[in-house]
Amino acid sequence: MKGNVTAVTAIVALLGVIATILGIAAELTRVKVSDVVMTDDLICDYPKTPAAGLGLAAVVLFVIAHVLIHVFGGCPCCQPRRSVPAKSWNSVLFVYVFSWFALVSSLYLLISAAARNMQRDHESTGYSFLRFCYVVKPWLSAGGAFMGLASVLIGLVQYRLRLAMEVAAAAGGQPGQGIPMGHPQFSSQSPVFVHEDTYARRHIP
């Protein structure tokens, strides 16, 4: 059990770190304003860049990391609430929801940046005297990478809390567990029949 937990934690953490590095690399190789060339036909000529592929690879790794967390850790919503303390259940549920929020935010940022980096030739927009080309905003890919790393770390916390909650629930469900056992207050000997006149005769002179 302990070995499996350590292995899952190590693999998920490694995937999160690699995905974060890929997201930062996508940020460093994104299309910048100085890289775009506007032709005489007012067409924006975007250069080829590996930023889109790096960003999408980061998305895949973040998703795999969360799949591993929820496959081995399960969903706290599936745990019967009556079998664990309310405080523990609420803590795990809060961390679970927050990890999903961070993951969805990360995927949105990374996919948006990748879609913009995949542009090639696109007509410029603006007015006749002022034309411009769209490029990826700074820190979009990096923000998605750090948000994804946060989602993985929070997911690992939820995974550990979930396992601790299961152990506590299993320990509380064992018969006699946690119930103080005292010594019997009555003798275990069989009762002996005594005739009603036995003690009365002792008082007769």
Secondary structure, DSSP 8 states (H G I E B T S, - for coil): -HHHHHHHHHHHHHHHHHHHHHHHHHHHTS--GGG-EE-TTSEEE----THHHHHHHHHHHHHHHHHHHHHHH--GGGS-GGGS-HHHHHHHHHHHHHHHHHHHHHHHHHHHHHHHHT--EEE-EEETTEEE-----TTHHHHHHHHHHHHHHHHHHHHHHHHHHHHHHHHHTSTTTT------SS--S------TTHHHHTT--
